[in-house]
Amino acid sequence: MPASTILSAVRQPLATAFSALSANVYNHVPEAPQTPAIVFVPASPYLELDTIGKQTIRAKINLTITAAVAYHSNPASLDNIEQLIMSILAVIPSGYVVGSVERPTVTQVGASTMLIADINVSTYYTQTT
């Protein structure tokens, strides 16, 4: 089964859920994200194989969802990232497990300074041949 099927089966439900939020959604690391932004990419480890056989492959797929807001003043930015995190958590589809939410940190992306926090999620994917 092609990798695009995995991407569609695992990433598309997240993209669909996040599209209802007031943020730009990226399923890859963008060169110049527009804030507020939600970026979801493979985590490490990406795949944890559960079953490998000639007919079936079952894997736990780990993803990192990064919430990003503009960083202008610490109190306002912290409130904005907390609101974005809570809105992300509220729309994560069933079948995805939230592991942890990492502490917010300031990061520079191009000319933009952002406050970001990573949300660790996982789900299972089964491929049959």
Secondary structure, 3 states (H helix, E strand, C coil): CCHHHHHHHHHHHHHHHHCCCCCEEECCCCCCCCCCEEEEEEEEEEEEEEEECCCEEEEEEEEEEEEEEECCCHHHHHHHHHHHHHHHHHHCCCCCEEEEECCCEEEEECCEEEEEEEEEEEEEEEEEC
